[in-house]
Amino acid sequence: MNDSLPSQERFAGLDLLASAVLVVDAEGLVRYANPAAEHLLEISVKSLSRQRLAGLFTNGDALWALCRQAIAHKYADLRQELSLQRAGREPLQVHSIVSAAGEAEVVVELRENVQQLKLDREERILDQSQANKELIRNLAHEIKNPLGGIRGAAQLLELELPDAHLNALREYTQVIIKEADRLQTLVDRLLAPHRRPHIVGDVNIHEVCERVRSLVLAEFPAGLAIRRDYDASIPEFRGDKEQLIQTVLNIVHNATQALRERIAAGDAEIVLRTRVARQVTLAKVRYGLALDLHIIDNGPGIAPDIRDRIFYPLVSGREGGSGLGLTLAQTFVQQHMGLIECESRPGLTDFRILIPLP
């Protein structure tokens, strides 16, 4: 390696790598950073130049210690999983590879640990879901009791209205009664997953999909195609068939709402795809096999401002929506030790349901 060449020229071939690469000298100063490092660290190459490696992270000493070992002992490479902390930002979960390069330099390669990010995201979803369930249950019970009193008082008031004003004032008491009934229905839906017993039996996921498909096509006989893409080898598993039908139906119904313009145009499509996923980790438990069910539509996608909150209660992407369909779906899937994930962009929204298989 010719040390007389400027660092950017000497290491130009590293610019093409997808993983982040830093070249650090014996003093711990960054001599070179490739574009992937700029993207991963969210710091420009110019700002990175001549900064101390340890100073890039609040716990950067651990990474610099690997570099010192590589320089001192001329290791071919040192590998370690690291969580690199950054002030005011999410920590970076990376697989680090540190290699000696010449007499007084090391090459530091950082590969983002996608699996760790996925596990952290799943853990956050599960924690948030549990908090949501407790909040919903407590809030629903707090609303339910005074709601009955309001409705009863309105009925009694209506009975006491004088005949001369009955027709004029009955309209107002009926508004109170009807709104109380509407809220009661909402509360009952909030409490439904916690009241209904979990009825376990043998479930064939394709029977679930076919039931939902027939229900939705009966509602939309024209303009909507629901395509099957099934893996017939998927075994039956123990679960609550009615809950799973409701789960898939809620997601498909949401898709039909998003597809209403395409349904009118006649080119709306929903795909029900089943596969077997292998070696899946759900809620920190490793399963050899899992059902991998995708519900895919060609709609406009989920609005970015609610994309991270779609499983929260009372969050809806359409006018007049209750915001409970996906919350209930997530609850039902979690009762099967599973998880729902979602990816969405204009033209494609993919809800993925993962449930352990025997």
N, C-alpha and C positions, 0 to 999 in steps of 0.2 A: 504494500500500500504506500503510495507516494504522499508523505505528509506535507509536501510543498504545495499541493493543490488545495484550493479553497474547499471547505467542508461541503458546500452545496454541490460542487462538481464531483468530488471524490465519492459521494454517496448518492449521486443522482439516480442510480438504478433502484434505490429504495423508494423513490417517489411513486413507483407503480404498485407497491404492496398495499393490500387492503387493511393489514394490521398496522397499528401505530408503532413507529420506530423512532427512538431518540438515540443519538450518539453523545456520550458523556465523557469528559476528560477526567484525569486523575484528581483534579480539584473539585469534581462534582458539578462542573459547569456544562450546560447543554451546548454542544457544538453544532448539532444538526437535528432537525425534526422534519419528518415527511408530512405530506398533506393529511394523511390519515390521523397522525398525532394531533395536528391542528384541530381536526374535526372532533376527535375523541375528548381532548382536554378543553376544547372551546377557548383556545388561546391561539392568537396568530403566531406564525413562524417567527416573525420579527420580534414579538414580545417574548417568545420562548428562548431566543438566541441569547446565550451568555447568562441565563438564569441558573440558579442552583437547582439541581434535581430535587433535593430534599425539600426545597422551599415551595415546590409546586403543590404539595399536599400537606395537610396538618400532621399526618403521620408518615411523612416521606422518608424518615430515617430508616425504616425497615427496607425500603427499596434501595436506598443508598448503601446500606450494609451489604446487600447482595452484590452491588457493583464493586465495593471494596474487596470482597472475597474473590470475585472474578479477576480483578486486576492483580491481586497478590498471588493467586495460585494458578492463574492462566487456565481456568476451567473452560471446557468447550461450551458449556452452558449450565446455568443454574435456573431451575424452574420452581415457581411457587405461586399458589393462589393468594391473591392479596385483595383487601378491601381498602382502596385508597380514598381517604377522607378529604373533602374539599369544603372550605368555609362557605356556608350559605347555599350549598348545592348538594344534590344526591351523591352518595359515595359511589365510586367506580368499582364494580366487581370484575377483576381482571385475572387472567392467567399471564404471569410475567415470565419472560425468558431473557436472561442476562448472559451475554457472551463477551469474552475478552476479544479486543480488536487491536492488535499491535501492542506496543509496550505500555502505553498509558491511556488507553481508551476502552470503553465498553459500549456495546450495542444493546440497548434495552428495547425489547419488543413487548407490547401490551396488547393482549387479545381480550376483548370484552367477554365476560363469562355469561353467555346467554341463558344457560340453564339456571344459574344462580339468580339472575334477574327474574326469570320465570317463577322460580320458587318464592322469591320475595313478593312478587305481584300476587301470586295465589294466596300467600299468607295474609296480605293486606285485604284481599277480597273477602276471605273467610272471617277475618276480624271485623271488618266493616259490616258484613252480613249478620254476624252475631249481634253486634251493637244495634243494627237496624231492627232485628227481630225483638230485642228487649224494648227498644223505644216504641215500636208499633204496638206491642202487647200492652205496655203500660199506658200509652196514650189512648188506645182504643177503649180500655176499661174506664179511664178517667172521663172520656166523652160519653160513654154509654149511659151511665147513671143519670146525669142531669138532662140528657136528651129525652129520656122517658118522662121525666118530670115536665119538661117544656111541652111535649106533645099532649100529655094528660091535662095540663093547665089550659091549653088552647081548646081542647074538646069541652072541658067544663065551662070555659068562657063562652063558647058557642051556644051551649045549652041555656046560659043565663041571658043571652041577648034578647032584648024586648022585640016583640013581633014587628013593631013599627020600623025597626032598624035592622031586622034580621038579614034581609037581602043585601043591604048596603054594606054591612059589616062582616057578613059571613065570608066574603071574599078574602079578607085579611086573615081570619082564623084558619081558613083552608090553606093559605100560603104557608103559615107556620107549621101546620100539620104535614103538608107535603114535603117541605124542606127538612123537617125532622125525620120523616120516613126516608128521604134520600140519604141523609147523613147516617141513619141507622143501617141502610144497605151498605154504605161504604165501610162502616165499622165492622159489619159482619164479614165483608170480604177481607179486611185487614186481619181479622181473627181466624179466618177459615183454615189456614195451614196449621194452626196450633190446636184447633178443635178436632179436626178430622183425624180418625185413627189411621195409622200407616198399615194398610192391608197388603201383606206380602204373599206373592205367588210366583209361579213361573211366567216370565215375560219374554215374548218374541218381539224384538224391536221393530220388525217389519210389519207385524200386525198393527202395532201402534202407529207407524207411519201411514199405512194404508187407511186406517180409520180416519186419521186427520185429513188425508188427501181427499177421501170421499166427502167428508163434511165441508171442506173448503170449496171443492169443485161444484158441490150442490148450491153453494152461495154465489159462486162466480162461474156460471156455465160457459161464458164466452170471454175472450180477451186474456185469459190466464192459463198458462201451461204449467203443470206441476210434474217435473221430470223425475223419474226414479233412477238412482245409481246405487244399487244394493250389492253388498257382499253377502252372498247366500250362506257362507260358511260361519257366520257369527252365531255362537251358541245362545240358547236361552239362558237367562240369569234370574235370580231372585229379586223381585221388586214389586212396586205398587203400580199396576198397569194403568189405573185411572189417573193417578198423579202424573205419570209419564205422558199419557194422552193429553192431559191439560197443559203440561209443559210445552210439548211440541205445538199444540194448537195455539197457545198464547204467542209463541214466536212467529208462527206462520200468519196468524191474524195481524200481528204488527207489520209483517212484510206486505200483506195485501193492502194495508192502509198506506204504506209508503209507495206502493205500486199503482195507486188508483189512476194516475195519468197514463201510465203504460197499459193498464187494463183497458182504458178507454181507447187507446191507440191500437190495442190488439197484440202487443208484443211483450207482455209481462211474462216473466218466467221465475219459478221457484224450483230449486233442485234439492231433493232429499237424498243425501249420500251417506252410506254407512261403510265403515271400515273397521279393522282391528288395529289398535295401537299397541305397541309392545314396549315394555319397560317404562311405564308411566309413573310419575310421582304426583300424588294427589294428597293435599293436606299433610305433607311430610311422610307419607306412607308410599312405599314402592310396590307397584303391582306389575306382574308379568304381562297381563293382558288387560285391555280396556276397550269398551265400546267407544268408537270415534264417530259420532253422528254430526253431520254438517247440514245446516239449513241455509241455503244460499239464495239470494234474490238479486235481480238486476235493476234495483231501484236507485234512487238518487244518493243513497248513503245516509248515515246518521250525522246530524249537525255536529260540527266539532265542539261547540260549547257545551254539549251534554254527553259527548261520547264516553267520557270517563265516569259518568254518573247514571248511566242508563239502568243499572240494577238497583238504584236507590229508590225507596218508595216515593210515590207521588211526583216522580220526574217523567214527563211525557214529551215526545217530540211532535205531537199533533194537537190541534185545537180540540178541546173536549175530551181528551184522553185522561183516564184515571191515574195512569202511572203505576199501576199495580201488576200488570201482566208479567213483566220481566222479573219483578221482585218475587212473585209467587213461583215463577219458573225456577229461579235460582234456589229458592227455599226447597222446592220439591227435589231438585237434582242433588242438593247437599244432603238431603235425607237418604239418598242412595249412595252417599260417600263420594259423590262426583263433583263436577265443576262445569260452569258455562263460561266460555271465552267468546270474545267478539272482535272481528276485524272489519273495518268499514271504510270504503272510499266511494266516490261517485261511480255508479255502475255496478258495484259489487258489495254486498254486505253478507258476511259469513258468520253465523252463530255456530259455535262448536261445543257439543256436549260430550264430556268424557265421564264414563261410568265404569268402575271396575267389573271385570268379567271373571267367572270362576276358572 
